[in-house]
Amino acid sequence: MQDLPFSQAAENNCAPILRELQSLLAGSRSVLEVGAGTGQHATAFAAAMPQLRWQATEHPRSMAMLRPRCELAKLDNLLPPIALDVSETPWPEPWPDAVYTANTLHIVSKALVERFFGACAAQGSEGSLLIVYGPFNYEGKFTSESNADFDRWLKDRDPESGIRDFEWVDSLARRAGYRLQEDIAMPANNRLVVWKLQRT
């Protein structure tokens, strides 16, 4: 078997996230994954939930990391991966039943986080889900010393990145028309946060 791009973090969190998604996405038929990375989540989740049409995306410069695993999987419900720059709109149509993204909000700038929610607001369909996995701060405080260390590492690498305050992210979601449904504690001081688009 060919050597594939690999993320240990994606390997570690795949099973816990899948357990939650199987319930959260029980009524969904299509998912757009933003920032699919190595494709480990896309291939595992599409294989485990064949009722879903899974569309994995990555930044144009990172498509070489995403394509190999998706192509090797040969899953009927895993669509060919496509390039998506969050800063550019419109996003792919038609809008899916759910948008999923993992470990992305803390590695991009706050401006790109705002654009992410802005794109969802502009194109989202009533009742669609927005599911975000990753670390969050609450009331401006880190939830663990390891998250504080991680935030320092992120900012040393890129001063515009960093663990986001949950309250700020939720305010972006609310302005976009989303309403918080669940905030689920996950292993390694991460969260799985779910919003539903309810414009009225």
C-alpha positions in Angstrom: 0.0 0.0 0.0 1.2 3.5 -0.8 2.4 5.8 1.9 -0.4 8.2 2.7 -0.4 11.6 4.4 -1.2 11.0 8.0 -2.3 13.0 11.1 -1.9 11.3 14.5 -4.4 13.8 15.9 -7.0 12.8 13.3 -6.3 9.1 14.1 -6.8 9.7 17.8 -10.1 11.7 17.6 -11.7 9.8 14.7 -13.6 7.2 16.8 -14.9 9.6 19.5 -16.1 12.1 16.8 -17.7 9.3 14.8 -19.7 8.1 17.8 -21.3 11.5 18.2 -21.8 12.1 14.4 -23.7 8.9 14.0 -26.4 10.3 16.2 -26.1 14.0 15.1 -26.3 13.2 11.4 -29.0 10.5 11.6 -31.4 12.7 9.7 -28.9 14.1 7.2 -28.1 13.0 3.7 -25.2 15.3 2.7 -22.1 16.7 4.4 -19.6 19.3 3.4 -16.3 18.9 5.3 -14.2 22.1 5.4 -10.5 21.6 5.9 -10.4 17.8 5.5 -6.7 17.6 5.8 -5.4 14.1 5.1 -8.9 12.7 4.5 -8.7 10.4 7.5 -12.1 11.7 8.8 -13.7 11.8 5.4 -12.9 8.3 4.5 -13.7 6.8 7.9 -17.0 8.7 8.3 -18.2 8.0 4.8 -17.4 4.3 5.2 -19.3 4.2 8.6 -22.3 6.3 7.4 -23.1 5.1 3.8 -26.4 7.0 3.9 -24.4 10.3 3.7 -23.0 11.9 0.6 -19.7 13.2 1.9 -17.9 16.1 0.2 -14.3 16.7 1.5 -12.6 20.0 0.7 -9.2 21.6 1.4 -7.4 24.8 0.6 -6.1 24.7 -3.0 -2.5 24.6 -1.8 -3.2 21.5 0.3 -5.2 19.3 -2.1 -2.2 17.0 -2.6 -2.5 16.0 1.0 -6.2 15.2 0.7 -6.6 13.5 -2.6 -4.6 10.2 -2.2 -6.6 8.7 0.7 -9.9 9.7 -0.8 -9.0 8.2 -4.2 -7.8 5.0 -2.6 -10.9 4.6 -0.5 -13.2 4.1 -3.6 -16.4 4.8 -1.7 -19.5 5.4 -3.7 -20.8 8.1 -1.2 -17.4 9.9 -0.9 -17.4 12.5 -3.7 -14.1 13.5 -5.3 -12.4 16.1 -3.1 -12.6 19.7 -4.2 -10.6 22.8 -3.5 -12.2 25.4 -1.2 -10.7 28.7 -0.1 -12.8 29.8 2.9 -12.0 33.5 2.0 -13.7 33.1 -1.4 -17.4 32.8 -2.1 -19.7 31.4 -3.2 -19.1 27.9 -1.8 -20.2 24.8 -3.6 -23.8 24.3 -4.4 -26.3 22.8 -3.5 -25.9 23.5 0.2 -25.5 20.3 2.3 -27.6 19.2 5.2 -24.6 19.7 7.4 -21.2 21.5 7.4 -18.5 19.8 9.4 -15.0 21.1 10.2 -12.4 19.8 12.6 -9.4 21.6 14.1 -9.6 24.5 11.8 -10.8 27.6 13.7 -7.7 27.9 15.8 -5.2 27.5 12.9 -6.6 30.4 10.8 -7.0 34.1 11.5 -10.0 35.6 13.3 -10.9 37.3 10.0 -11.1 33.8 8.3 -13.2 32.5 11.1 -15.6 35.4 10.5 -15.6 34.7 6.8 -16.4 31.0 7.5 -19.5 31.9 9.4 -20.4 34.6 6.8 -20.3 32.1 4.0 -22.5 29.7 6.0 -24.9 32.6 6.6 -25.0 33.6 2.9 -25.7 30.1 1.5 -27.0 28.0 4.4 -30.4 26.4 4.1 -33.0 26.4 6.9 -32.5 23.6 9.3 -29.0 22.7 8.2 -26.4 21.9 10.8 -23.0 23.4 11.5 -20.6 21.1 13.4 -17.3 22.3 14.7 -14.7 20.1 16.5 -11.7 21.5 18.4 -10.5 23.3 21.5 -12.3 26.4 22.9 -11.8 28.8 25.7 -14.7 29.7 28.0 -15.1 33.1 29.6 -11.7 34.0 28.2 -10.0 31.1 30.1 -8.2 28.0 28.9 -9.8 24.7 29.9 -6.5 23.1 30.6 -2.8 23.8 30.9 -2.2 21.7 27.8 -4.5 24.0 25.8 -2.6 27.0 27.1 0.6 25.5 26.0 -1.0 24.6 22.6 -2.2 28.2 22.2 1.4 29.6 22.9 2.7 27.2 20.2 0.1 28.3 17.7 0.8 32.0 18.3 4.6 31.4 18.0 3.9 29.8 14.6 1.3 32.3 13.5 0.3 35.3 15.7 -3.1 35.5 14.0 -4.0 31.9 15.0 -5.0 30.7 18.5 -7.7 28.9 20.5 -10.9 30.9 20.1 -13.3 32.0 22.8 -16.5 30.0 22.6 -18.6 33.0 23.4 -17.2 34.9 20.4 -17.6 32.0 18.0 -21.2 31.4 19.2 -21.9 35.1 18.6 -20.7 34.7 15.0 -23.0 31.7 14.6 -26.0 33.5 16.1 -25.5 36.5 13.8 -25.4 34.1 10.9 -28.8 32.7 12.0 -27.6 29.6 13.8 -28.8 28.5 17.2 -26.7 26.4 19.5 -27.9 22.8 19.8 -25.2 21.0 21.7 -21.7 21.6 23.2 -20.3 18.2 23.8 -17.1 17.5 25.8 -14.6 15.4 23.9 -11.3 13.7 24.8 -8.1 15.7 25.1 -9.9 18.9 26.2 -11.7 19.3 22.9 -15.4 20.1 22.2 -17.9 19.2 19.5 -20.2 22.1 19.0 -23.4 21.9 17.0 -25.6 24.7 15.6 -28.7 24.6 13.5 -29.7 27.3 11.1 -33.0 28.8 12.2 -33.5 32.2 10.6 -37.0 32.7 11.9 
